[in-house]
Amino acid sequence: MRTAISERLGIEFPLFAFSHCRDVVAAVTNAGGFGVLGAIAYTPEQLDVELTWIDEQVGGRPYGVDVLVPGKVDAAALGGVRAADLIPERHRDFVTHLLTKYGVGGHGQQPVGAAADEFARRVSAAGATGLIDVALKHPIGLIASALGPPPPEMVARARDAGVPVAALVGTVEHARRQVAAGADVIVAQGTEAGGHTGEISTMVLVPQVVDAVAPVPVLAAGGIASGRQMAAAMALGAQGVWCGSVWLTTEEAETPQSVKRKFLAASSLDTVRSRSRTGKPARQLATAWTEEWDHGQESPGPLGMPLQMLVAEHAMARVIAAAERGEPGALELAGYFVGQVVGQLDQVKPAREVVYEMVYEFADAVERLGRLAR
Protein backbone atom coordinates (compact mmCIF):
# COMPACT_ATOMS: atom_id res chain seq x y z
CA MET A 1 0.00 0.00 0.00
CA ARG A 2 2.01 2.92 -1.26
CA THR A 3 0.65 6.26 -0.19
CA ALA A 4 2.51 9.48 0.53
CA ILE A 5 1.98 9.08 4.27
CA SER A 6 3.22 5.48 4.36
CA GLU A 7 6.34 6.41 2.40
CA ARG A 8 6.95 9.46 4.58
CA LEU A 9 6.75 7.42 7.77
CA GLY A 10 8.45 4.33 6.39
CA ILE A 11 5.66 1.83 7.07
CA GLU A 12 4.30 -1.07 5.04
CA PHE A 13 0.62 -0.39 5.63
CA PRO A 14 -1.01 3.01 6.31
CA LEU A 15 -2.95 1.42 9.16
CA PHE A 16 -2.72 3.56 12.29
CA ALA A 17 -3.66 1.87 15.56
CA PHE A 18 -4.60 4.16 18.43
CA SER A 19 -4.40 2.38 21.77
CA HIS A 20 -3.68 3.09 25.43
CA CYS A 21 -1.95 -0.30 25.59
CA ARG A 22 1.74 -0.49 24.76
CA ASP A 23 1.43 -4.15 23.77
CA VAL A 24 -1.06 -3.28 21.04
CA VAL A 25 1.13 -0.43 19.79
CA ALA A 26 4.17 -2.68 19.54
CA ALA A 27 2.26 -5.58 17.95
CA VAL A 28 0.72 -3.42 15.21
CA THR A 29 4.00 -1.65 14.53
CA ASN A 30 5.86 -4.94 14.23
CA ALA A 31 3.17 -6.24 11.85
CA GLY A 32 3.86 -3.37 9.43
CA GLY A 33 1.30 -0.85 10.65
CA PHE A 34 1.79 2.21 12.83
CA GLY A 35 0.89 2.00 16.51
CA VAL A 36 -0.01 5.21 18.36
CA LEU A 37 0.08 5.23 22.16
CA GLY A 38 -2.59 7.31 23.89
CA ALA A 39 -0.69 9.11 26.65
CA ILE A 40 -3.42 10.73 28.75
CA ALA A 41 -3.35 8.02 31.42
CA TYR A 42 0.34 8.49 32.17
CA THR A 43 2.55 10.81 34.13
CA PRO A 44 5.71 11.90 32.25
CA GLU A 45 7.70 9.36 34.26
CA GLN A 46 5.30 6.56 33.40
CA LEU A 47 5.21 7.55 29.75
CA ASP A 48 8.99 7.39 29.59
CA VAL A 49 8.87 3.82 30.92
CA GLU A 50 6.19 2.83 28.39
CA LEU A 51 8.00 4.36 25.42
CA THR A 52 11.32 2.83 26.46
CA TRP A 53 9.61 -0.56 26.47
CA ILE A 54 8.10 0.07 23.01
CA ASP A 55 11.52 1.17 21.70
CA GLU A 56 12.96 -2.14 22.82
CA GLN A 57 10.15 -4.13 21.20
CA VAL A 58 9.89 -2.51 17.76
CA GLY A 59 13.55 -2.46 16.76
CA GLY A 60 13.57 1.02 15.22
CA ARG A 61 10.22 0.75 13.46
CA PRO A 62 8.24 4.01 13.68
CA TYR A 63 5.33 4.54 16.05
CA GLY A 64 3.50 7.57 17.46
CA VAL A 65 2.19 9.20 20.61
CA ASP A 66 -1.20 10.89 21.11
CA VAL A 67 -1.43 13.67 23.72
CA LEU A 68 -4.57 15.41 24.95
CA VAL A 69 -3.79 19.12 25.31
CA PRO A 70 -6.57 20.98 27.18
CA GLY A 71 -7.95 24.13 25.68
CA LYS A 72 -10.41 26.37 27.51
CA VAL A 73 -10.18 24.93 31.02
CA ASP A 74 -6.93 24.30 32.87
CA ALA A 75 -7.71 23.11 36.38
CA ALA A 76 -4.06 23.17 37.42
CA ALA A 77 -3.68 26.90 36.75
CA LEU A 78 -6.44 28.27 38.95
CA GLY A 79 -4.36 29.97 41.62
CA GLY A 80 -3.85 27.00 43.90
CA VAL A 81 -7.51 25.92 44.01
CA ARG A 82 -7.80 22.15 44.47
CA ALA A 83 -9.43 20.51 41.48
CA ALA A 84 -11.74 18.55 43.76
CA ASP A 85 -13.06 21.80 45.23
CA LEU A 86 -14.35 22.80 41.79
CA ILE A 87 -16.83 19.91 41.76
CA PRO A 88 -20.32 21.07 42.87
CA GLU A 89 -21.75 19.23 45.85
CA ARG A 90 -24.76 18.03 43.88
CA HIS A 91 -22.48 16.24 41.41
CA ARG A 92 -20.59 14.58 44.26
CA ASP A 93 -23.88 13.53 45.77
CA PHE A 94 -25.14 12.16 42.47
CA VAL A 95 -22.07 9.95 42.05
CA THR A 96 -22.52 8.65 45.59
CA HIS A 97 -26.20 8.05 44.81
CA LEU A 98 -25.34 6.04 41.68
CA LEU A 99 -22.78 3.88 43.43
CA THR A 100 -25.23 3.22 46.24
CA LYS A 101 -28.14 2.52 43.87
CA TYR A 102 -26.13 -0.06 41.93
CA GLY A 103 -24.52 -1.59 44.99
CA VAL A 104 -20.93 -0.74 44.15
CA GLY A 105 -18.72 -1.56 47.12
CA GLY A 106 -17.05 1.24 49.10
CA HIS A 107 -19.74 3.78 48.27
CA GLY A 108 -19.33 5.48 51.63
CA GLN A 109 -15.96 6.89 50.51
CA GLN A 110 -15.78 10.32 48.93
CA PRO A 111 -15.43 9.62 45.18
CA VAL A 112 -13.78 12.94 44.38
CA GLY A 113 -10.64 13.87 46.30
CA ALA A 114 -6.90 13.46 45.97
CA ALA A 115 -7.38 11.25 42.92
CA ALA A 116 -9.18 14.12 41.18
CA ASP A 117 -6.32 16.48 41.96
CA GLU A 118 -3.82 14.04 40.47
CA PHE A 119 -5.96 13.50 37.38
CA ALA A 120 -6.33 17.26 36.95
CA ARG A 121 -2.57 17.64 36.90
CA ARG A 122 -2.36 15.05 34.15
CA VAL A 123 -4.89 16.78 31.90
CA SER A 124 -3.54 20.28 32.52
CA ALA A 125 -1.45 22.22 30.01
CA ALA A 126 1.60 21.70 32.21
CA GLY A 127 0.95 17.98 32.35
CA ALA A 128 0.56 17.77 28.57
CA THR A 129 3.79 19.73 28.07
CA GLY A 130 5.63 17.21 30.21
CA LEU A 131 4.27 14.36 28.09
CA ILE A 132 5.27 16.11 24.88
CA ASP A 133 8.81 16.62 26.18
CA VAL A 134 9.12 12.93 27.06
CA ALA A 135 7.62 11.74 23.78
CA LEU A 136 10.02 13.81 21.66
CA LYS A 137 13.02 12.34 23.48
CA HIS A 138 12.11 8.98 21.97
CA PRO A 139 12.41 8.01 18.28
CA ILE A 140 8.72 8.52 17.53
CA GLY A 141 7.49 9.06 13.99
CA LEU A 142 4.38 11.12 14.77
CA ILE A 143 2.83 13.10 17.60
CA ALA A 144 -0.91 13.72 17.64
CA SER A 145 -3.08 16.33 19.31
CA ALA A 146 -6.17 14.46 20.47
CA LEU A 147 -8.47 17.41 21.05
CA GLY A 148 -8.37 20.86 19.49
CA PRO A 149 -5.62 22.56 17.46
CA PRO A 150 -2.06 21.65 18.45
CA PRO A 151 -0.63 24.46 20.58
CA PRO A 152 2.24 26.51 19.06
CA GLU A 153 4.80 25.11 21.51
CA MET A 154 3.87 21.55 20.52
CA VAL A 155 4.26 22.34 16.83
CA ALA A 156 7.56 24.17 17.38
CA ARG A 157 9.08 21.36 19.43
CA ALA A 158 7.92 18.72 16.97
CA ARG A 159 9.35 20.73 14.05
CA ASP A 160 12.71 20.98 15.82
CA ALA A 161 12.68 17.22 16.35
CA GLY A 162 11.63 16.51 12.76
CA VAL A 163 8.41 14.83 13.91
CA PRO A 164 5.14 15.38 11.98
CA VAL A 165 2.11 16.59 13.94
CA ALA A 166 -1.30 14.99 13.46
CA ALA A 167 -4.63 16.39 14.60
CA LEU A 168 -8.12 14.89 14.85
CA VAL A 169 -11.11 16.74 13.41
CA GLY A 170 -14.85 16.27 13.06
CA THR A 171 -15.69 19.08 10.62
CA VAL A 172 -14.15 20.80 7.60
CA GLU A 173 -13.84 24.01 9.62
CA HIS A 174 -11.85 22.19 12.28
CA ALA A 175 -9.59 20.72 9.61
CA ARG A 176 -8.75 24.12 8.15
CA ARG A 177 -8.09 25.45 11.64
CA GLN A 178 -5.76 22.55 12.42
CA VAL A 179 -3.75 23.04 9.25
CA ALA A 180 -3.46 26.76 10.01
CA ALA A 181 -2.14 25.82 13.46
CA GLY A 182 0.60 23.71 11.89
CA ALA A 183 -0.78 20.18 11.65
CA ASP A 184 1.03 18.04 9.07
CA VAL A 185 -1.55 15.22 9.02
CA ILE A 186 -5.31 15.45 9.50
CA VAL A 187 -7.35 12.61 10.96
CA ALA A 188 -10.94 13.06 9.76
CA GLN A 189 -13.00 11.26 12.37
CA GLY A 190 -16.65 10.50 11.70
CA THR A 191 -19.37 10.27 14.28
CA GLU A 192 -19.21 6.45 14.15
CA ALA A 193 -15.88 6.53 15.99
CA GLY A 194 -15.34 5.82 19.64
CA GLY A 195 -14.32 8.67 21.92
CA HIS A 196 -14.77 12.36 21.15
CA THR A 197 -16.63 12.77 17.88
CA GLY A 198 -18.75 15.25 16.02
CA GLU A 199 -22.03 14.58 14.24
CA ILE A 200 -20.90 14.04 10.63
CA SER A 201 -20.47 10.51 9.31
CA THR A 202 -17.13 9.26 7.99
CA MET A 203 -18.51 8.73 4.47
CA VAL A 204 -19.51 12.39 4.26
CA LEU A 205 -16.66 13.94 6.25
CA VAL A 206 -13.58 12.36 4.68
CA PRO A 207 -13.93 13.58 1.07
CA GLN A 208 -14.87 17.06 2.24
CA VAL A 209 -11.77 17.26 4.44
CA VAL A 210 -9.55 15.79 1.71
CA ASP A 211 -10.65 18.52 -0.69
CA ALA A 212 -10.43 21.28 1.93
CA VAL A 213 -6.86 20.68 3.11
CA ALA A 214 -5.13 19.23 0.02
CA PRO A 215 -2.24 18.51 -0.33
CA VAL A 216 -2.07 17.83 3.43
CA PRO A 217 -2.54 14.06 3.89
CA VAL A 218 -5.76 12.86 5.50
CA LEU A 219 -6.38 9.68 7.49
CA ALA A 220 -9.93 8.38 7.81
CA ALA A 221 -11.29 7.37 11.22
CA GLY A 222 -14.64 6.14 12.44
CA GLY A 223 -16.37 2.89 11.49
CA ILE A 224 -13.21 1.21 10.21
CA ALA A 225 -12.38 -2.28 11.47
CA SER A 226 -12.03 -4.33 8.29
CA GLY A 227 -10.20 -4.31 4.99
CA ARG A 228 -13.36 -3.49 3.07
CA GLN A 229 -13.91 -0.43 5.23
CA MET A 230 -10.27 0.52 4.77
CA ALA A 231 -10.64 0.26 0.98
CA ALA A 232 -13.74 2.47 1.15
CA ALA A 233 -11.81 5.09 3.11
CA MET A 234 -8.99 5.10 0.56
CA ALA A 235 -11.54 5.43 -2.23
CA LEU A 236 -12.79 8.58 -0.52
CA GLY A 237 -9.32 10.10 -0.83
CA ALA A 238 -7.75 9.19 2.50
CA GLN A 239 -4.09 8.13 2.46
CA GLY A 240 -4.60 5.74 5.35
CA VAL A 241 -6.88 4.84 8.25
CA TRP A 242 -6.82 5.55 11.97
CA CYS A 243 -8.48 2.80 14.02
CA GLY A 244 -9.14 2.52 17.73
CA SER A 245 -12.10 0.35 18.64
CA VAL A 246 -10.93 -2.75 16.78
CA TRP A 247 -7.95 -3.14 19.12
CA LEU A 248 -10.06 -3.13 22.31
CA THR A 249 -10.96 -6.80 21.96
CA THR A 250 -7.53 -8.07 20.92
CA GLU A 251 -5.52 -10.45 23.07
CA GLU A 252 -3.01 -7.73 23.95
CA ALA A 253 -5.56 -5.08 24.96
CA GLU A 254 -5.71 -4.03 28.59
CA THR A 255 -9.50 -3.68 28.36
CA PRO A 256 -10.98 -5.03 31.60
CA GLN A 257 -12.43 -8.50 31.02
CA SER A 258 -15.88 -7.42 32.20
CA VAL A 259 -15.96 -4.62 29.61
CA LYS A 260 -14.39 -6.77 26.89
CA ARG A 261 -17.20 -9.31 27.32
CA LYS A 262 -19.77 -6.53 26.94
CA PHE A 263 -18.05 -5.36 23.74
CA LEU A 264 -18.08 -8.86 22.28
CA ALA A 265 -21.81 -9.17 22.95
CA ALA A 266 -22.77 -5.66 21.79
CA SER A 267 -24.40 -4.64 18.52
CA SER A 268 -23.76 -1.44 16.59
CA LEU A 269 -26.90 0.00 18.20
CA ASP A 270 -25.37 -0.29 21.67
CA THR A 271 -23.28 2.89 21.65
CA VAL A 272 -24.19 6.49 22.47
CA ARG A 273 -22.59 9.92 22.25
CA SER A 274 -22.61 11.13 25.82
CA ARG A 275 -20.94 13.83 27.89
CA SER A 276 -21.10 11.64 30.99
CA ARG A 277 -17.43 10.59 30.97
CA THR A 278 -15.48 13.66 29.86
CA GLY A 279 -17.82 16.64 29.60
CA LYS A 280 -17.67 16.60 25.80
CA PRO A 281 -19.72 14.34 23.49
CA ALA A 282 -17.86 11.04 23.34
CA ARG A 283 -19.11 7.81 21.80
CA GLN A 284 -19.08 4.91 24.26
CA LEU A 285 -20.94 1.80 25.19
CA ALA A 286 -24.47 2.60 26.31
CA THR A 287 -24.68 1.65 29.99
CA ALA A 288 -26.57 2.50 33.15
CA TRP A 289 -23.91 5.17 33.72
CA THR A 290 -24.69 7.02 30.47
CA GLU A 291 -28.43 6.56 30.93
CA GLU A 292 -28.45 7.90 34.48
CA TRP A 293 -26.33 10.95 33.68
CA ASP A 294 -28.05 11.83 30.42
CA HIS A 295 -31.68 10.98 31.21
CA GLY A 296 -32.01 10.23 34.91
CA GLN A 297 -34.51 12.39 36.76
CA GLU A 298 -32.04 13.05 39.58
CA SER A 299 -29.08 13.83 37.31
CA PRO A 300 -27.59 17.33 37.69
CA GLY A 301 -26.27 17.02 34.14
CA PRO A 302 -22.63 16.50 33.18
CA LEU A 303 -20.09 19.21 33.89
CA GLY A 304 -17.76 20.55 31.21
CA MET A 305 -14.29 19.21 30.46
CA PRO A 306 -12.15 18.49 32.42
CA LEU A 307 -14.36 18.68 35.51
CA GLN A 308 -16.64 15.84 34.38
CA MET A 309 -13.54 13.73 33.85
CA LEU A 310 -12.60 14.36 37.48
CA VAL A 311 -16.09 13.31 38.56
CA ALA A 312 -16.22 10.23 36.37
CA GLU A 313 -12.78 8.65 36.31
CA HIS A 314 -12.33 7.95 40.02
CA ALA A 315 -15.87 6.61 40.30
CA MET A 316 -15.48 4.51 37.16
CA ALA A 317 -12.29 2.98 38.50
CA ARG A 318 -14.29 1.72 41.46
CA VAL A 319 -17.06 0.52 39.16
CA ILE A 320 -14.63 -1.46 37.00
CA ALA A 321 -12.96 -3.01 40.03
CA ALA A 322 -16.38 -4.14 41.26
CA ALA A 323 -17.39 -5.36 37.79
CA GLU A 324 -14.24 -7.47 37.61
CA ARG A 325 -15.40 -9.08 40.85
CA GLY A 326 -18.68 -9.88 39.13
CA GLU A 327 -20.92 -7.48 41.07
CA PRO A 328 -24.17 -7.24 39.01
CA GLY A 329 -24.84 -3.54 39.58
CA ALA A 330 -21.30 -2.60 38.66
CA LEU A 331 -21.61 -4.61 35.46
CA GLU A 332 -24.60 -2.44 34.50
CA LEU A 333 -22.55 0.73 35.01
CA ALA A 334 -19.28 -0.48 33.48
CA GLY A 335 -18.36 0.67 30.00
CA TYR A 336 -15.74 2.41 27.90
CA PHE A 337 -15.29 4.47 24.76
CA VAL A 338 -16.01 2.42 21.64
CA GLY A 339 -17.32 3.08 18.14
CA GLN A 340 -20.22 1.61 16.23
CA VAL A 341 -17.96 -1.07 14.77
CA VAL A 342 -18.31 -2.79 18.13
CA GLY A 343 -21.04 -4.79 16.38
CA GLN A 344 -18.31 -6.43 14.26
CA LEU A 345 -16.10 -7.32 17.20
CA ASP A 346 -17.18 -10.81 18.21
CA GLN A 347 -13.85 -12.61 18.62
CA VAL A 348 -10.66 -12.12 20.62
CA LYS A 349 -7.65 -12.19 18.28
CA PRO A 350 -3.98 -11.20 18.40
CA ALA A 351 -3.44 -7.66 17.14
CA ARG A 352 -1.02 -8.94 14.51
CA GLU A 353 -3.76 -11.19 13.11
CA VAL A 354 -6.17 -8.25 12.94
CA VAL A 355 -3.62 -6.28 10.90
CA TYR A 356 -3.06 -9.11 8.43
CA GLU A 357 -6.76 -9.82 8.03
CA MET A 358 -7.42 -6.15 7.26
CA VAL A 359 -4.60 -6.04 4.74
CA TYR A 360 -5.70 -9.21 2.93
CA GLU A 361 -9.33 -8.09 2.86
CA PHE A 362 -8.25 -4.68 1.59
CA ALA A 363 -6.41 -6.33 -1.30
CA ASP A 364 -9.45 -8.47 -2.15
CA ALA A 365 -11.71 -5.42 -2.10
CA VAL A 366 -9.43 -3.43 -4.38
CA GLU A 367 -9.17 -6.35 -6.80
CA ARG A 368 -12.95 -6.71 -6.86
CA LEU A 369 -13.39 -3.02 -7.59
CA GLY A 370 -10.78 -3.26 -10.31
CA ARG A 371 -12.81 -5.94 -12.06
CA LEU A 372 -15.87 -3.67 -11.98
CA ALA A 373 -13.97 -0.95 -13.85
CA ARG A 374 -12.90 -3.14 -16.78
Order of alpha helices (4+ residues) and beta strands (2+ residues): alpha-beta-alpha-beta-alpha-beta-alpha-alpha-alpha-beta-alpha-beta-alpha-beta-beta-alpha-beta-alpha-beta-alpha-beta-beta-alpha-alpha-alpha-alpha
